[in-house]
Amino acid sequence: MARLDPENLARAEATIALYPRRRSALIPLCHLAQAQDGYLTEDAMAHIAELVGVTPAEVRGTASFYDMLHLEPVGRYVVALCTNIACMLAGAYDLLDHAESRLGIGVGQTTEDGLFTIEEAECLAGCDAAPCVQVNHRYFGPLDASGFDRLVSDLQSGALSDSVPRHGVLNRVERTVGLQKDGEVASR
């Protein structure tokens, strides 16, 4: 796709209304466009720039800074494996090797069926569940090879569709209250 579709355009305008300045909605609109298309297309970034009053380069610069935003197509499920110290000590590199073997892809690659993309994460802040894995920003862990295989099977079968939406969808609750402006709370 390209620009925001009519439903997402309405959601974008409602989101912009929650902020005292239009440009403050830039990141939420990037998430909205990514939820629509699975990644941020050039046309979507240009559309977001028009909506919030910045240049497309500013949208791209912001989007390229955050690893939760993707500028190229990724799988339905983005699987991030933490390899920071706590996870590393708990076997994260063995799990990463297993994940690459199980899915037949390396870090930064997507399976041929378009279901999975593997990412290596510096820290997922799930040290108590090391080694920690996120799938579309939902936590799983601690995982070993057999736990990872069950996770993949559950994702493939749709058994986790109630708790793990397709990539790009961060939340399922729409915000209705905005930031304070001059002592008032913006609302719809």
Secondary structure, 3 states (H helix, E strand, C coil): CCCCCHHHHHHHHHHHCCCCCHHHHHHHHHHHHHHHHCCCCHHHHHHHHHHHCCCHHHHHHHHHHCCCCCCCCCCCEEEEEECCHHHHHCCHHHHHHHHHHHHCCCCCCECCCCCEEEEEECCCCCHHHCCCEEECCEEECCCCHHHHHHHHHHHHHCCCCCCCCCCCCCCCCCCCEEEEECCEEEEC
